[in-house]
């Protein structure tokens, strides 16, 4: 036998062995490269923690769970290709993804048309969910969050005039549009808005333009990486309006990246767990995460942990038939998520209250301002 | 507001000029589009992070070591990746493809070592900038300006006055005659790489202090180097500096009047116009 043949057969055997031991597959798309890669890494830590915990507890009837992670780069095209691979080649029953609306919007219908359950984690685009099952979202919709952001600006910050600065992504565009509508409806005056390309580091010219408007509040849609630069450049330009951001800022790495420049910034995020089960799950998760990775989890780690655990529990309960999983997930009531208790509306939206937090001396401080959906 | 946009343009332009200067001398002497030029910028920024934050050196020393470190690494890359291709008289596009491979490889190594997270080099507190003629400029920006001006001036003198500088220009002009009159080609190529990547590393360090470091930071640096070099006429050192400043001005003034989402569109439209306008030196028509 030739050496190459030996290698080939050894490889084939190894491949067969690895497939035999890989039992229940759960698909996942995450941004591991590109502008959102740092969110992706934290999310992956959260998801892997859920898988490890489930496998340590014996898996599902002795079978182990395996996470198939694909890079979606936070971009629609890559995300669709990754989702397509998980659906048609790996034939997974559940796909967890949708950290970015740019991925969730094109990828979720693809999963639905193949009867694969799509668990969107953080996308808040109002158009993501629709009747038809198979698509679920764990985060609140911008239709709720945007209103909370605008009402906080008017009611608590007593804002009269505002300007906006947002990324030219699906999320940035829709979120700022909804905030603007809600802000104007509540009686505020929206003076101007400008945009930046995702991953930008120099915001000076946009800031100079907006500063000229003399608005009392600046609304931004920026990742923690972008926001850190933006906050510093605002300090350097000596412009200190009220700043309102989105749940993008709900990640402890903002403290190191922006330092004191982030002090006094407000942002909207999902409200803390309200049921005792959910509170306990949150505390256990935070302790386990810190033990395993030596750092505090950000918002993406929480959502991906929740989504993975939801998929695991569904498979444990009803097996790997995706239609049964869809039915099981659609029916959960107050599932003890670490983000908040999870229940879904008829079209698959999680019913999650939005809250406003403030960044103060490297801590997230609750303002106590919350808004319930409808 | 006009003066502020002017300041922003000059500072961004100074960094683009450093990048384009290196890119253009690589093209001139080695006759290929070095797609790994942006990676030298990233390596410089990360080495700066290593020396400044991990080893706790003073800022000037960290920068100097980072610049020399980057030059060394890129000269090693030249010997490993491009030297063999040159020995086989590989066409220019083979070098371009090879440099894309180098860029992907080095970026992946950086991601493996440091992770994809953004790392911050700033340690001190953020302070409001200094007001000059209605514009606000920060101390870091002043340093960027001074360093860029000094470096560009020194390198121009180096290329004009020294023996090695003349050799570089001779090789750019006609490599065959250069070799006949006794120029050692390998040494010139290595010097070119050391200079070009050293300059990119300086730009990387300056930007790292201003903003942050992350593995993909070289992408836009590469794009700006290419656009600025082509605007100035590829291989033309003075042109590269002009190209850098012009590009930055176009981007910043463009954003002032139009929405910022047009920023790249403005740069690329200008690029197209310049390429159409340039004749003898244009890449489209062959050098």
Interface residues (C-beta under 8 A of the other chain):
Chain A: X32 X33 X34 X35 X37 X38 X40 X41 X168 X194 X195 X196 X197 X199 X201 X202 X204 X205 X206 X208 X209 X212 X225 X228 X229 X231 X232 X235 X236 X237 X238 X253 X256 X257 X259 X260 X261
Chain B: X1 X4 X5 X8 X12 X115 X116 X117 X118 X120 X122 X125 X126 X127 X128 X129 X136 X138 X207 X211 X212 X214 X215 X216 X252 X255 X256 X259 X260 X261 X263 X264
